[in-house]
Amino acid sequence: MFGIGCGWNRLCRSQLAGLGSIIMPFLSYNDHGTQVLPPFVLEINWATLAITYGFMIFVFTLIILGMIRFIRRISMQRILRLGEL
């Protein structure tokens, strides 16, 4: 599921980057029709993006390991009784 979400995010980002290259030239003019200075440049900070993805993977791993540890500590009878409530 996490991989599907990351793939979907990458697809959407690539579409937005293409959209940015289409729309940004129109945004580089002011209301009088003159060029705005400095010109718009679409940049992606890959280092920050890698750190963010690394942090998301770290948190996801901690959550999964915590859930596994919690489930292992509960006896099978309690787990089965949780479904009866």
N, C-alpha and C positions, 0 to 999 in steps of 0.2 A: 504494500500500500504506500509506504514511504517512497519507494522508487517510482511508482506511478505519479505521485504528487510532484516529485522533483522533475520528472520528465515533462509533465504538463506545464510546470512553471517555466521550464526551459523553452518549450514551444511558444508559450504566451510571450515570453521575453523577446524571442526572435521576431515574433509578429509585431510587437510594440517597437522594436528597433527599426523594423522596416517602415512602420507607420511614422516613426519619428523622422526618418529620412524623407518622407513624403510631406509631412506637415511643417517641419521646422523651417524650410525655406520661406513659407508664407508668414511665419511668425517673426522673421528677421527684418520686417519692415514696420515702421511706426505708422501712426494714423495719417501722416502727410505723404507717405509713400517713399520716404528716404530710408536708406539702409541703417539699421541699428548697430552701434559699435559698443563693445566688441561683438562679433558675430556669434550666433549660437553654435555650440559644438556639443554633440551627443557623446558622452564619455561613460565608460563602465569601469569602475574601479575593481579589477579582478581580485586584488589582494583582500579587500574588504568583503567581497562576495564569498571568497573561499573561507575566510574566517567565520562568516555568518553561517555558511553551510556546515562547516566543521562543528560549530557550537550547536546547531540544530541536531546533527547526528549524535553528538555527545549527550545532549538532553534526552533524545529519543532512546538511546541505549540505556541511560540511567533509569528511565521510566520502565522500560521492558524488564531490566534486571530486577528492579524493585517489585514489579508485579509477580515475576517468577518466584522471588524470595518469599513474598507474602503468601502466594498460593501453596508453596511447599511447607510453610509453617502451619497451615490450617489442616486439620485432619480430614480425611475423606468423608466421614460422617457429617461434619459441619458443612462442608462444601455442598453435599447433596441436600442437606436441610435448608440451605440458603435458597434453593429453588422452590421450596414448598411454601415460603412466606408469601 
